[in-house]
Amino acid sequence: MGAQSGAAKDLNLILTGFMGTGKSTVGRLVAARLQRPFVDMDALIAAREGRSIADIFAQEGEMYFRALEAALVQELAARHGLVIATGGGTLVNDALRTLLTRTGIVICLWADEATLIARLRGQTDRPLLAHSDWEMTLKTLLARRRPAYEALPYHVDTTGKSVEEVAAEVIALFQRASASFPAPD
């Protein structure tokens, strides 16, 4: 499963989905297998800001973070041949989703609610879940974002699968989808 050939290597492979679905972990492995640069949007924002995402939310608020995220999407959409892991809410924004789907194949990672709760339990770096009733918030947020995730054409369910299994599915799906990606104008 080495590097791709032809036009597919210019397309970005964008992983999106709810928090806890494995975007960053799977993205790193997919990038290594495809011999591509990997960009974790949340990690890059945190590095550029010199503070964690949780601190950005606490000190500046969600609107500030979303503005940073939108600017980064603009920047990444101008690049090619990347594997990108978005934040969980990035592509809920219609304009950002449209922009990234023009640059490559967007694959939504999914997991069932019980799996997400198990994966996210005890994590302290998720600002949207940083309170005592985090499970109810997770369920509400998941329900609110579900239509945006479901509108995406490509999905991989990560429930009960290893990172290696998910990465293999993502790569296979990307290769199939790349073959029918519209040529640039």
C-alpha positions in Angstrom: 0.0 0.0 0.0 2.7 2.5 -0.9 2.4 5.8 -2.6 -0.3 6.4 -5.2 0.3 7.2 -8.9 -1.4 9.7 -11.2 -3.9 12.4 -10.2 -4.7 10.6 -6.9 -1.5 11.7 -5.4 -2.5 15.4 -5.8 -5.8 14.9 -4.0 -6.0 15.5 -0.3 -7.4 12.8 1.9 -9.5 14.5 4.6 -10.7 12.6 7.6 -13.5 14.1 9.5 -16.1 12.9 12.0 -17.1 13.2 15.7 -14.5 13.4 18.4 -13.3 10.0 19.5 -13.7 8.4 16.1 -10.0 8.1 15.5 -9.3 10.8 13.0 -5.8 11.7 14.3 -4.7 8.2 15.1 -5.9 6.8 11.8 -4.7 9.8 9.9 -1.1 9.4 11.1 -1.1 5.7 10.0 -2.8 6.4 6.6 -0.3 9.2 5.9 2.7 6.9 6.7 1.3 4.2 4.5 0.6 6.5 1.6 3.9 8.4 2.2 2.1 11.8 2.5 2.5 14.7 4.9 0.0 14.5 7.8 -1.8 17.6 9.2 -3.8 17.3 12.4 -5.7 20.6 12.3 -6.3 20.8 16.1 -2.7 20.0 16.8 -1.5 22.6 14.3 -3.8 25.3 15.7 -2.6 24.5 19.3 1.0 24.7 18.2 0.5 28.0 16.4 -1.3 29.4 19.3 1.2 28.1 21.9 -1.6 26.6 24.0 -4.0 23.7 24.1 -7.4 23.7 22.4 -9.0 23.5 25.8 -7.1 26.7 26.8 -8.1 28.4 23.6 -11.8 27.6 24.3 -11.4 28.7 28.0 -9.5 31.9 27.3 -11.0 33.1 23.9 -14.2 31.1 23.4 -15.4 28.8 20.7 -16.0 31.6 18.1 -12.3 32.5 18.2 -11.3 28.9 17.8 -13.7 28.4 14.8 -12.2 31.5 13.2 -8.7 29.9 13.5 -10.1 26.7 12.1 -11.7 28.4 9.1 -8.4 30.2 8.3 -6.6 26.9 8.5 -9.1 25.2 6.1 -8.5 28.1 3.6 -4.7 27.5 3.9 -4.9 23.7 3.6 -7.4 23.8 0.7 -4.6 25.5 -1.3 -2.2 22.6 -0.7 -2.2 19.1 -2.3 -1.2 15.5 -1.5 -2.0 15.8 2.3 -3.7 13.6 4.8 -5.7 16.0 7.0 -7.5 15.2 10.2 -10.1 17.9 10.9 -11.6 18.8 14.2 -14.9 17.2 14.9 -16.9 20.3 14.2 -14.9 21.7 11.3 -16.9 20.3 8.4 -20.3 20.9 10.1 -19.7 24.4 8.6 -21.1 24.2 5.0 -18.6 26.6 3.5 -15.6 24.8 5.0 -17.0 21.4 3.9 -17.5 22.7 0.4 -14.0 24.1 0.3 -12.3 20.9 1.4 -14.4 18.6 -0.8 -13.1 20.5 -3.8 -9.5 19.6 -2.9 -9.9 15.9 -2.3 -11.8 13.0 -0.8 -13.5 13.6 2.5 -14.0 10.4 4.5 -16.1 10.6 7.6 -15.1 8.3 10.5 -18.0 7.0 12.6 -18.5 5.0 15.8 -21.6 4.1 17.7 -22.5 6.2 20.7 -21.5 3.6 23.3 -18.1 3.3 21.7 -17.6 7.1 21.7 -18.6 7.3 25.4 -16.1 4.6 26.2 -13.3 6.2 24.2 -13.9 9.7 25.6 -14.5 8.8 29.2 -11.9 10.5 31.4 -10.3 12.7 28.7 -9.7 16.2 29.9 -8.7 17.8 26.6 -12.1 18.0 25.1 -13.5 21.5 25.9 -17.0 20.8 24.7 -17.2 17.9 27.2 -15.5 19.6 30.1 -18.2 19.4 32.7 -20.0 16.8 34.8 -22.9 16.1 32.4 -20.5 15.4 29.5 -22.3 12.2 28.3 -25.5 14.1 27.7 -23.6 16.9 26.0 -21.9 14.3 23.8 -25.3 12.7 22.8 -26.8 16.2 22.1 -23.8 17.3 20.0 -23.6 14.1 18.1 -27.3 14.3 17.2 -26.8 18.0 16.1 -23.8 17.1 13.9 -25.1 13.8 12.5 -26.9 15.4 9.5 -23.7 17.1 8.4 -21.7 13.9 8.8 -24.4 11.9 7.0 -24.3 14.3 4.0 -20.8 13.3 3.3 -20.6 10.5 0.6 -17.8 8.4 2.2 -17.9 6.8 5.6 -15.9 4.2 7.6 -17.3 2.8 10.9 -14.5 2.5 13.4 -16.6 0.6 16.0 -14.8 -2.5 17.2 -12.0 -2.2 14.6 -8.3 -1.8 15.1 -6.5 1.3 13.9 -4.8 -0.9 11.2 -8.2 -2.2 10.0 -9.7 1.3 9.8 -6.6 2.7 8.0 -6.8 -0.1 5.4 -10.5 0.7 4.8 -9.8 4.4 4.5 -7.0 3.8 2.0 -9.1 1.4 -0.1 -12.0 3.9 -0.1 -9.8 6.8 -1.0 -8.3 4.9 -3.9 -11.7 3.9 -5.2 -13.1 7.4 -4.8 -10.0 9.1 -6.4 -10.6 7.2 -9.6 -13.9 9.1 -10.1 -12.9 12.5 -8.6 -13.8 15.2 -11.1 -10.9 16.7 -13.0 -10.1 20.3 -12.2 -11.6 23.0 -14.4 
